[in-house]
Amino acid sequence: MSSDFEGYEQDFAVLTSEITSKISRVPRLPPDEKKQMVANVEKQLEEAKELLEQMDLEVREIPPQSRGMYSNRMRSYKQEMGKLETDFKRSRIAYSDEVRNELLGDDGNSSENQRAHLLDNTERLERSSRRLEAGYQIAVETEQIGQEMLENLSHDREKIQRARERLRETDANLGKSSRILTGMLRR
């Protein structure tokens, strides 16, 4: 039984070294090859899990007096498998970030481009705010001038109305004076 376990160990060692090698190459590959490599690594990780399961079954069948040594090795292999899966997830995240950048047209300088774009927009916004403030000031001044003009026109209207009233009174007085004079001339 231990010979089966050792055979599984050798297969596991070869498989994990291949997986490690492929994981490290994923970020440097062109996009088409990356897809293939990711799919290939996923298959090999599944094979490695199956090998671990087979090894675990073999350890259970080993007599209890020699099982301790094999159990320690199994723990080590499971930790190695967990590390491989973590590394693969990291490489996939890097790969998915690259795919996202390709799809969105980001070229690595996106944070600098975004910062420059934000600065431009902020500057434009400040200019627009200053223009609006100046426009508001002009509107307030225009309103004050208009109000002063209305007050002046109102005073002028009152003066004109008083002058018209005096003119009517004067006209009426002239009319009376004219009749009185006419009446005096007739007598």
MARTITOR-554563 format. One record per residue: residue number from 1; residue in three letters; y, x, z of N, C-alpha, C in turn. Coordinates in nm, 4 decimals, padded with zeros to 6 digits. Atoms other than C-alpha are relative to their C-alpha. Example, Ala and Ser with C-alpha at 12.3 -4.5 7.8 and 13.67 -1.06 7.14 Angstrom:
2
REC    i   aa        nY        nX        nZ       caY       caX       caZ        cY        cX        cZ
REC    1  Ala  -00.1190   00.0890   00.0000  -00.4500   01.2300   00.7800   00.1200   00.0900   00.0000
REC    2  Ser  -00.1190  -00.0820  -00.0060  -00.1060   01.3670   00.7140   00.1090  -00.0770   00.0730
This chain:
187
REC    i   aa        nY        nX        nZ       caY       caX       caZ        cY        cX        cZ
REC    1  Met  -00.1198   00.0809   00.0000   00.0000   00.0000   00.0000   00.1254   00.0847   00.0000
REC    2  Ser  -00.1191  -00.0836  -00.0041   00.2436   00.2774   00.0756   00.0265   00.0625  -00.1364
REC    3  Ser  -00.0209  -00.0546   00.1345   00.1871   00.4085  -00.2794   00.0771  -00.1006  -00.0857
REC    4  Asp  -00.0782   00.1023   00.0701   00.3164   00.0759  -00.4170   00.1454   00.0066   00.0453
REC    5  Phe  -00.1346  -00.0080  -00.0544   00.6153   00.1050  -00.1863   00.0724   00.1200  -00.0581
REC    6  Glu  -00.0624  -00.1217   00.0530   00.6850   00.4598  -00.3040   00.0320  -00.0161  -00.1489
REC    7  Gly  -00.0283   00.0285   00.1409   00.6602   00.3452  -00.6673   00.1237  -00.0871  -00.0138
REC    8  Tyr  -00.1193   00.0854   00.0003   00.9123   00.0710  -00.5948   00.1244   00.0807   00.0374
REC    9  Glu  -00.1122  -00.0850  -00.0404   01.1315   00.3301  -00.4206   00.0514   00.0818  -00.1181
REC   10  Gln  -00.0401  -00.0811   00.1153   01.1311   00.5513  -00.7292   00.0723  -00.0861  -00.1039
REC   11  Asp  -00.0652   00.0908   00.0949   01.2107   00.2571  -00.9552   00.1398  -00.0401   00.0492
REC   12  Phe  -00.1275   00.0391  -00.0584   01.4887   00.1514  -00.7177   00.1015   00.1136  -00.0115
REC   13  Ala  -00.0901  -00.1152   00.0078   01.6356   00.5037  -00.7098   00.0523   00.0185  -00.1423
REC   14  Val  -00.0415  -00.0148   00.1400   01.6370   00.5276  -01.0912   00.0977  -00.1105  -00.0382
REC   15  Leu  -00.0831   00.1149   00.0349   01.7854   00.1796  -01.1269   00.1380   00.0097   00.0653
REC   16  Thr  -00.1310  -00.0092  -00.0671   02.0596   00.2361  -00.8671   00.0849   00.1127  -00.0588
REC   17  Ser  -00.0797  -00.1079   00.0608   02.1621   00.5655  -01.0275   00.0563  -00.0457  -00.1354
REC   18  Glu  -00.0496   00.0541   00.1278   02.1870   00.3903  -01.3671   00.1163  -00.0971   00.0252
REC   19  Ile  -00.1048   00.0986  -00.0311   02.3916   00.1079  -01.2122   00.1285   00.0718   00.0414
REC   20  Thr  -00.1174  -00.0755  -00.0456   02.6240   00.3562  -01.0379   00.0716   00.0641  -00.1175
REC   21  Ser  -00.0585  -00.0646   00.1183   02.6759   00.5445  -01.3636   00.0743  -00.1021  -00.0868
REC   22  Lys  -00.0612   00.1021   00.0847   02.7511   00.2254  -01.5564   00.1255  -00.0593   00.0644
REC   23  Ile  -00.1162   00.0560  -00.0692   02.9864   00.0889  -01.2910   00.1194   00.0933  -00.0134
REC   24  Ser  -00.1111  -00.0947   00.0091   03.1929   00.4073  -01.3037   00.0573   00.0084  -00.1413
REC   25  Arg  -00.0485  -00.0058   00.1385   03.2179   00.3859  -01.6847   00.0715  -00.1269  -00.0448
REC   26  Val  -00.0559   00.1294   00.0426   03.3271   00.0188  -01.7012   00.1508   00.0056  -00.0270
REC   27  Pro  -00.1454   00.0040   00.0250   03.7051   00.0760  -01.6647   00.0462   00.0769  -00.1241
REC   28  Arg  -00.0455  -00.0835   00.1126   03.7171   00.3349  -01.9462  -00.0503  -00.0486  -00.1352
REC   29  Leu   00.0572   00.0470   00.1264   03.5302   00.1341  -02.2100   00.0935  -00.0946  -00.0729
REC   30  Pro  -00.0753   00.1009   00.0755   03.6857  -00.0693  -02.4931  -00.0463  -00.1405   00.0394
REC   31  Pro   00.0301   00.1361  -00.0477   03.6914  -00.4473  -02.4278  -00.1372  -00.0548  -00.0404
REC   32  Asp   00.1292   00.0546   00.0428   03.3830  -00.5366  -02.6367  -00.1145   00.0655   00.0756
REC   33  Glu   00.1063  -00.0714  -00.0713   03.1700  -00.2688  -02.4759   00.0011  -00.0341   00.1484
REC   34  Lys  -00.0091   00.0363  -00.1416   03.2981  -00.3686  -02.1309  -00.0782  -00.1274   00.0279
REC   35  Lys   00.0734   00.1260  -00.0191   03.1623  -00.7200  -02.1740  -00.1498   00.0253   00.0032
REC   36  Gln   00.1426  -00.0315   00.0053   02.8223  -00.5836  -02.2701  -00.0440   00.0752   00.1250
REC   37  Met   00.0347  -00.0811  -00.1164   02.8268  -00.3308  -01.9866  -00.0061  -00.0853   00.1260
REC   38  Val  -00.0011   00.0878  -00.1165   02.9174  -00.5958  -01.7276  -00.1255  -00.0870   00.0021
REC   39  Ala   00.1216   00.0824   00.0074   02.6347  -00.8208  -01.8471  -00.1236   00.0843   00.0317
REC   40  Asn   00.1135  -00.0893  -00.0233   02.3930  -00.5249  -01.8429  -00.0110   00.0353   00.1481
REC   41  Val   00.0006  -00.0351  -00.1425   02.4920  -00.4242  -01.4894  -00.0444  -00.1201   00.0829
REC   42  Glu   00.0441   00.1200  -00.0732   02.4473  -00.7841  -01.3701  -00.1518  -00.0143  -00.0052
REC   43  Lys   00.1462   00.0074   00.0131   02.0904  -00.7829  -01.5073  -00.0680   00.1048   00.0865
REC   44  Gln   00.0614  -00.1079  -00.0777   02.0145  -00.4480  -01.3456   00.0135  -00.0253   00.1501
REC   45  Leu  -00.0135   00.0341  -00.1419   02.1525  -00.5675  -01.0111  -00.1048  -00.1029   00.0410
REC   46  Glu   00.1057   00.0982  -00.0281   01.9157  -00.8649  -01.0290  -00.1358   00.0683   00.0109
REC   47  Glu   00.1265  -00.0759  -00.0057   01.6263  -00.6274  -01.1033  -00.0095   00.0769   00.1307
REC   48  Ala   00.0005  -00.0769  -00.1243   01.7282  -00.4127  -00.8055  -00.0274  -00.0916   00.1191
REC   49  Lys   00.0262   00.0953  -00.1081   01.7311  -00.7208  -00.5802  -00.1480  -00.0376   00.0040
REC   50  Glu   00.1425   00.0335   00.0075   01.3832  -00.8140  -00.7004  -00.0853   00.1152   00.0522
REC   51  Leu   00.0721  -00.1166  -00.0516   01.2642  -00.4587  -00.6309   00.0083   00.0059   00.1522
REC   52  Leu  -00.0157   00.0017  -00.1457   01.4074  -00.4821  -00.2782  -00.0899  -00.1052   00.0639
REC   53  Glu   00.0870   00.1057  -00.0514   01.2204  -00.8092  -00.2260  -00.1458   00.0458  -00.0015
REC   54  Gln   00.1373  -00.0507   00.0094   00.8969  -00.6489  -00.3465  -00.0252   00.1048   00.1086
REC   55  Met   00.0139  -00.1027  -00.1025   00.9555  -00.3516  -00.1164  -00.0078  -00.0626   00.1385
REC   56  Asp   00.0015   00.0697  -00.1284   01.0246  -00.5872   00.1744  -00.1372  -00.0626   00.0252
REC   57  Leu   00.1346   00.0577  -00.0132   00.6955  -00.7672   00.1083  -00.1037   00.1084   00.0321
REC   58  Glu   00.0927  -00.1111  -00.0258   00.5149  -00.4326   00.1024   00.0120   00.0486   00.1440
REC   59  Val  -00.0209  -00.0460  -00.1377   00.6721  -00.3320   00.4345  -00.0658  -00.0965   00.0976
REC   60  Arg   00.0626   00.0994  -00.0888   00.5478  -00.6550   00.5941  -00.1524   00.0152   00.0056
REC   61  Glu   00.1461  -00.0164   00.0045   00.1934  -00.5716   00.4863  -00.0456   00.1329   00.0585
REC   62  Ile   00.0340  -00.1299  -00.0582   00.2067  -00.2189   00.6317  -00.0331  -00.0207   00.1477
REC   63  Pro   00.0350   00.0145  -00.1430   00.0422  -00.1802   00.9756   00.1213   00.0275   00.0907
REC   64  Pro  -00.1164  -00.0092  -00.0882   00.2879  -00.2147   01.2660   00.0322   00.1422   00.0485
REC   65  Gln  -00.0294  -00.1336  -00.0525   00.2486   00.1471   01.3877   00.0808   00.0844  -00.0982
REC   66  Ser  -00.0759  -00.0791   00.0976   00.3922   00.2939   01.0606   00.1123  -00.0818  -00.0678
REC   67  Arg  -00.0989   00.0871   00.0616   00.6210   00.0019   00.9733   00.1433   00.0418   00.0327
REC   68  Gly  -00.1350  -00.0366  -00.0447   00.9248   00.1394   01.1665   00.0703   00.0917  -00.0990
REC   69  Met  -00.0596  -00.0950   00.0942   00.9844   00.4272   00.9248   00.0397  -00.0715  -00.1300
REC   70  Tyr  -00.0293   00.0726   00.1247   00.9674   00.1963   00.6228   00.1116  -00.1025   00.0198
REC   71  Ser  -00.1079   00.0968  -00.0287   01.1935  -00.0616   00.7895   00.1359   00.0691  -00.0030
REC   72  Asn  -00.1263  -00.0757   00.0033   01.4617   00.2048   00.8388   00.0399   00.0296  -00.1442
REC   73  Arg  -00.0290  -00.0276   00.1408   01.4340   00.2992   00.4711   00.0490  -00.1266  -00.0700
REC   74  Met  -00.0408   00.1280   00.0608   01.4618  -00.0697   00.3737   00.1449  -00.0333   00.0360
REC   75  Arg  -00.1387   00.0249  -00.0409   01.7818  -00.1058   00.5790   00.0953   00.0872  -00.0813
REC   76  Ser  -00.0823  -00.0929   00.0778   01.9225   00.1977   00.4016   00.0136  -00.0482  -00.1447
REC   77  Tyr  -00.0036   00.0483   00.1387   01.8282   00.0553   00.0604   00.0838  -00.1271  -00.0119
REC   78  Lys  -00.0807   00.1227   00.0024   01.9830  -00.2814   00.1466   00.1485   00.0325   00.0119
REC   79  Gln  -00.1405  -00.0418  -00.0098   02.3061  -00.1077   00.2515   00.0480   00.0577  -00.1325
REC   80  Glu  -00.0348  -00.0565   00.1303   02.3017   00.0861  -00.0740   00.0212  -00.1113  -00.1027
REC   81  Met  -00.0124   00.1138   00.0913   02.2502  -00.2407  -00.2629   00.1315  -00.0740   00.0247
REC   82  Gly  -00.1273   00.0650  -00.0330   02.5444  -00.3992  -00.0786   00.1184   00.0803  -00.0511
REC   83  Lys  -00.1070  -00.0865   00.0492   02.7618  -00.0991  -00.1661   00.0112  -00.0102  -00.1520
REC   84  Leu  -00.0013   00.0148   00.1464   02.6589  -00.1267  -00.5327   00.0653  -00.1310  -00.0416
REC   85  Glu  -00.0582   00.1308   00.0333   02.7465  -00.4965  -00.5395   00.1506  -00.0008   00.0248
REC   86  Thr  -00.1433  -00.0091  -00.0286   03.0846  -00.4250  -00.3777   00.0714   00.0802  -00.1082
REC   87  Asp  -00.0600  -00.0826   00.1063   03.1586  -00.1475  -00.6282   00.0066  -00.0767  -00.1313
REC   88  Phe   00.0026   00.0777   00.1239   03.0561  -00.3773  -00.9123   00.1077  -00.1080   00.0019
REC   89  Lys  -00.1054   00.1019  -00.0116   03.2850  -00.6535  -00.7847   00.1370   00.0622  -00.0229
REC   90  Arg  -00.1284  -00.0683   00.0195   03.5727  -00.4053  -00.7702   00.0228   00.0338  -00.1467
REC   91  Ser  -00.0161  -00.0351   00.1420   03.5070  -00.2864  -01.1243   00.0213  -00.1264  -00.0840
REC   92  Arg  -00.0213   00.1262   00.0721   03.4852  -00.6495  -01.2417   00.1407  -00.0515   00.0212
REC   93  Ile  -00.1373   00.0426  -00.0264   03.8156  -00.7268  -01.0721   00.0954   00.0823  -00.0848
REC   94  Ala  -00.0842  -00.0852   00.0850   03.9715  -00.4287  -01.2471  -00.0134  -00.0429  -00.1454
REC   95  Tyr   00.0252   00.0441   00.1370   03.8095  -00.5471  -01.5703   00.0710  -00.1322  -00.0262
REC   96  Ser  -00.0651   00.1303   00.0208   03.9370  -00.9042  -01.5223   00.1520   00.0147  -00.0004
REC   97  Asp  -00.1445  -00.0264   00.0040   04.2864  -00.7686  -01.4469   00.0405   00.0529  -00.1363
REC   98  Glu  -00.0304  -00.0527   00.1332   04.2739  -00.5748  -01.7739  -00.0044  -00.1109  -00.1043
REC   99  Val   00.0116   00.1122   00.0944   04.1581  -00.8857  -01.9622   00.1221  -00.0902   00.0132
REC  100  Arg  -00.1181   00.0836  -00.0233   04.4375  -01.0875  -01.8018   00.1233   00.0653  -00.0609
REC  101  Asn  -00.1152  -00.0713   00.0561   04.6902  -00.8220  -01.8977  -00.0010  -00.0045  -00.1524
REC  102  Glu   00.0088   00.0077   00.1462   04.5612  -00.8206  -02.2550   00.0388  -00.1386  -00.0489
REC  103  Leu  -00.0292   00.1372   00.0411   04.5805  -01.1993  -02.2768   00.1484  -00.0327   00.0161
REC  104  Leu  -00.1396   00.0311  -00.0271   04.9263  -01.2148  -02.1248   00.0959   00.0975  -00.0657
REC  105  Gly  -00.0853  -00.0968   00.0694   05.0539  -00.9154  -02.3163   00.0657   00.0980   00.0945
REC  106  Asp  -00.0554  -00.0973  -00.0936   05.1247  -00.7092  -02.0039  -00.0462   00.1383  -00.0420
REC  107  Asp   00.0363  -00.1344   00.0426   05.1287  -00.3375  -02.0689   00.0080   00.1011   00.1133
REC  108  Gly  -00.0043  -00.0929  -00.1113   05.1307  -00.1873  -01.7211   00.1404   00.0192   00.0538
REC  109  Asn  -00.1381  -00.0119  -00.0442   05.5088  -00.1744  -01.7032   00.0557  -00.1375   00.0349
REC  110  Ser  -00.0447   00.1379  -00.0189   05.5200  -00.5445  -01.6281   00.0899  -00.0133   00.1216
REC  111  Ser  -00.0849   00.0141  -00.1178   05.6654  -00.4993  -01.2811   00.1401   00.0549  -00.0298
REC  112  Glu  -00.1309  -00.0530   00.0374   05.9441  -00.2812  -01.4233   00.0707  -00.0955  -00.0962
REC  113  Asn  -00.0585   00.0963   00.0945   05.9974  -00.5257  -01.7089   00.0478  -00.1247   00.0731
REC  114  Gln  -00.0376   00.1189  -00.0758   06.0014  -00.8166  -01.4681   00.1236   00.0273   00.0837
REC  115  Arg  -00.1149  -00.0354  -00.0826   06.2463  -00.6350  -01.2406   00.1267   00.0063  -00.0855
REC  116  Ala  -00.1159  -00.0083   00.0899   06.4778  -00.5550  -01.5321   00.0425  -00.1385  -00.0453
REC  117  His  -00.0283   00.1368   00.0434   06.4500  -00.9140  -01.6531   00.0691  -00.0782   00.1123
REC  118  Leu  -00.0611   00.0686  -00.1142   06.5304  -01.0443  -01.3042   00.1431   00.0482   00.0232
REC  119  Leu  -00.1358  -00.0534  -00.0173   06.8306  -00.8125  -01.2770   00.0946  -00.0555  -00.1065
REC  120  Asp  -00.0816   00.0574   00.1075   06.9581  -00.9305  -01.6160   00.0343  -00.1457   00.0295
REC  121  Asn  -00.0228   00.1418  -00.0301   06.9139  -01.2925  -01.5156   00.0950  -00.0176   00.1183
REC  122  Thr  -00.0890   00.0078  -00.1156   07.0850  -01.2321  -01.1817   00.1437   00.0290  -00.0415
REC  123  Glu  -00.1338  -00.0344   00.0477   07.3782  -01.0664  -01.3561   00.0599  -00.1150  -00.0802
REC  124  Arg  -00.0467   00.1149   00.0781   07.4060  -01.3565  -01.6025   00.0391  -00.1148   00.0909
REC  125  Leu  -00.0265   00.1083  -00.0950   07.3905  -01.6026  -01.3163   00.1301   00.0250   00.0747
REC  126  Glu  -00.1247  -00.0324  -00.0690   07.6689  -01.4200  -01.1331   00.1206  -00.0194  -00.0921
REC  127  Arg  -00.1101   00.0201   00.0948   07.8867  -01.4169  -01.4464   00.0284  -00.1480  -00.0182
REC  128  Ser  -00.0164   00.1452   00.0169   07.8252  -01.7883  -01.4968   00.0647  -00.0610   00.1239
REC  129  Ser  -00.0589   00.0508  -00.1243   07.9089  -01.8528  -01.1320   00.1485   00.0320   00.0058
REC  130  Arg  -00.1423  -00.0364   00.0003   08.2357  -01.6622  -01.1668   00.0777  -00.0876  -00.0983
REC  131  Arg  -00.0670   00.0864   00.0978   08.3226  -01.8607  -01.4813   00.0169  -00.1411   00.0546
REC  132  Leu  -00.0091   00.1344  -00.0591   08.2429  -02.1876  -01.3054   00.1065  -00.0047   00.1083
REC  133  Glu  -00.1005  -00.0057  -00.1058   08.4557  -02.0825  -01.0088   00.1397   00.0021  -00.0601
REC  134  Ala  -00.1313  -00.0053   00.0669   08.7464  -01.9951  -01.2412   00.0327  -00.1356  -00.0613
REC  135  Gly  -00.0209   00.1331   00.0569   08.7018  -02.3278  -01.4234   00.0357  -00.1018   00.1064
REC  136  Tyr  -00.0295   00.0906  -00.1102   08.7021  -02.5112  -01.0925   00.1424   00.0216   00.0500
REC  137  Gln  -00.1366  -00.0332  -00.0424   09.0215  -02.3295  -00.9874   00.1014  -00.0601  -00.0954
REC  138  Ile  -00.0914   00.0557   00.1006   09.1898  -02.4296  -01.3143   00.0064  -00.1520   00.0122
REC  139  Ala   00.0022   00.1461  -00.0136   09.0780  -02.7899  -01.2663   00.0799  -00.0445   00.1217
REC  140  Val  -00.0752   00.0348  -00.1215   09.2214  -02.7958  -00.9118   00.1495   00.0164  -00.0253
REC  141  Glu  -00.1418  -00.0221   00.0310   09.5520  -02.6456  -01.0320   00.0534  -00.1078  -00.0937
REC  142  Thr  -00.0411   00.1042   00.0945   09.5678  -02.8932  -01.3205   00.0180  -00.1332   00.0718
REC  143  Glu  -00.0092   00.1241  -00.0762   09.5050  -03.1794  -01.0812   00.1274  -00.0010   00.0850
REC  144  Gln  -00.1221  -00.0081  -00.0809   09.7858  -03.0583  -00.8522   00.1247  -00.0191  -00.0869
REC  145  Ile  -00.1137   00.0148   00.0920   10.0268  -03.0275  -01.1469   00.0117  -00.1448  -00.0453
REC  146  Gly  -00.0002   00.1405   00.0428   09.9263  -03.3739  -01.2689   00.0511  -00.0909   00.1100
REC  147  Gln  -00.0452   00.0826  -00.1120   09.9830  -03.5188  -00.9238   00.1510   00.0157   00.0207
REC  148  Glu  -00.1441  -00.0226  -00.0129   10.3264  -03.3566  -00.9012   00.0754  -00.0734  -00.1111
REC  149  Met  -00.0646   00.0687   00.1129   10.4132  -03.4934  -01.2461   00.0034  -00.1503   00.0244
REC  150  Leu   00.0034   00.1433  -00.0293   10.3030  -03.8426  -01.1421   00.1024  -00.0372   00.1062
REC  151  Glu  -00.1002   00.0264  -00.1032   10.5191  -03.8214  -00.8307   00.1404   00.0046  -00.0605
REC  152  Asn  -00.1319  -00.0105   00.0658   10.8173  -03.7042  -01.0428   00.0266  -00.1221  -00.0867
REC  153  Leu  -00.0155   00.1183   00.0856   10.7583  -03.9848  -01.2929   00.0249  -00.1250   00.0835
REC  154  Ser  -00.0196   00.1155  -00.0871   10.7357  -04.2334  -01.0072   00.1441  -00.0033   00.0519
REC  155  His  -00.1413  -00.0061  -00.0458   11.0728  -04.1139  -00.8690   00.0948  -00.0349  -00.1147
REC  156  Asp  -00.0851   00.0295   00.1162   11.2233  -04.1227  -01.2176  -00.0027  -00.1492  -00.0313
REC  157  Arg   00.0112   00.1441   00.0264   11.0938  -04.4792  -01.2633   00.0871  -00.0789   00.0974
REC  158  Glu  -00.0822   00.0684  -00.0994   11.2540  -04.5864  -00.9390   00.1489   00.0140  -00.0335
REC  159  Lys  -00.1411  -00.0229   00.0365   11.5839  -04.4270  -01.0483   00.0393  -00.0867  -00.1193
REC  160  Ile  -00.0291   00.0800   00.1199   11.5633  -04.5962  -01.3883   00.0093  -00.1474   00.0372
REC  161  Gln  -00.0034   00.1408  -00.0393   11.4841  -04.9310  -01.2259   00.1289  -00.0315   00.0780
REC  162  Arg  -00.1266   00.0219  -00.0743   11.7803  -04.8913  -00.9867   00.1192  -00.0004  -00.0964
REC  163  Ala  -00.1097  -00.0057   00.0983   12.0042  -04.7914  -01.2764   00.0024  -00.1270  -00.0836
REC  164  Arg   00.0078   00.1224   00.0789   11.8855  -05.0926  -01.4792   00.0531  -00.1172   00.0822
REC  165  Glu  -00.0472   00.1085  -00.0874   11.9470  -05.3186  -01.1825   00.1528   00.0060   00.0126
REC  166  Arg  -00.1471  -00.0140  -00.0064   12.3017  -05.1797  -01.1454   00.0646  -00.0423  -00.1315
REC  167  Leu  -00.0510   00.0369   00.1327   12.3500  -05.2209  -01.5195   00.0030  -00.1523  -00.0145
REC  168  Arg   00.0027   00.1468   00.0068   12.2472  -05.5875  -01.4968   00.1113  -00.0588   00.0872
REC  169  Glu  -00.1054   00.0507  -00.0887   12.4740  -05.6395  -01.1994   00.1388   00.0217  -00.0633
REC  170  Thr  -00.1287  -00.0300   00.0646   12.7557  -05.4668  -01.3856   00.0227  -00.0926  -00.1175
REC  171  Asp  -00.0088   00.0906   00.1146   12.6832  -05.6755  -01.6951   00.0370  -00.1403   00.0467
REC  172  Ala  -00.0310   00.1329  -00.0537   12.6859  -05.9906  -01.4846   00.1447  -00.0043   00.0480
REC  173  Asn  -00.1370  -00.0054  -00.0493   13.0111  -05.8846  -01.3193   00.0995   00.0019  -00.1162
REC  174  Leu  -00.0862  -00.0040   00.1184   13.1606  -05.8040  -01.6591   00.0079  -00.1387  -00.0641
REC  175  Gly   00.0022   00.1350   00.0569   13.0528  -06.1450  -01.7835   00.0914  -00.0924   00.0786
REC  176  Lys  -00.0855   00.0819  -00.0852   13.2230  -06.3116  -01.4852   00.1473   00.0371  -00.0224
REC  177  Ser  -00.1379  -00.0460   00.0190   13.5314  -06.0952  -01.5291   00.0542  -00.0475  -00.1346
REC  178  Ser  -00.0416   00.0421   00.1333   13.5429  -06.1764  -01.8967   00.0321  -00.1484   00.0007
REC  179  Arg  -00.0276   00.1442  -00.0057   13.5253  -06.5523  -01.8272   00.1273  -00.0279   00.0793
REC  180  Ile  -00.1212   00.0222  -00.0803   13.7867  -06.5264  -01.5589   00.1235   00.0370  -00.0820
REC  181  Leu  -00.1142  -00.0431   00.0819   14.0148  -06.3331  -01.7913   00.0261  -00.1006  -00.1139
REC  182  Thr  -00.0141   00.0967   00.1063   13.9506  -06.5771  -02.0713   00.0635  -00.1280   00.0557
REC  183  Gly  -00.0575   00.1204  -00.0641   14.0257  -06.8642  -01.8359   00.1453   00.0229   00.0345
REC  184  Met  -00.1386  -00.0281  -00.0363   14.3467  -06.6936  -01.7250   00.0876   00.0021  -00.1256
REC  185  Leu  -00.0745  -00.0062   00.1241   14.4569  -06.6345  -02.0820   00.0242  -00.1413  -00.0530
REC  186  Arg  -00.0152   00.1360   00.0493   14.4110  -07.0002  -02.1655   00.1040  -00.0719   00.0832
REC  187  Arg  -00.0929   00.0739  -00.0838   14.6261  -07.1153  -01.8817   00.1352   00.0467  -00.0295
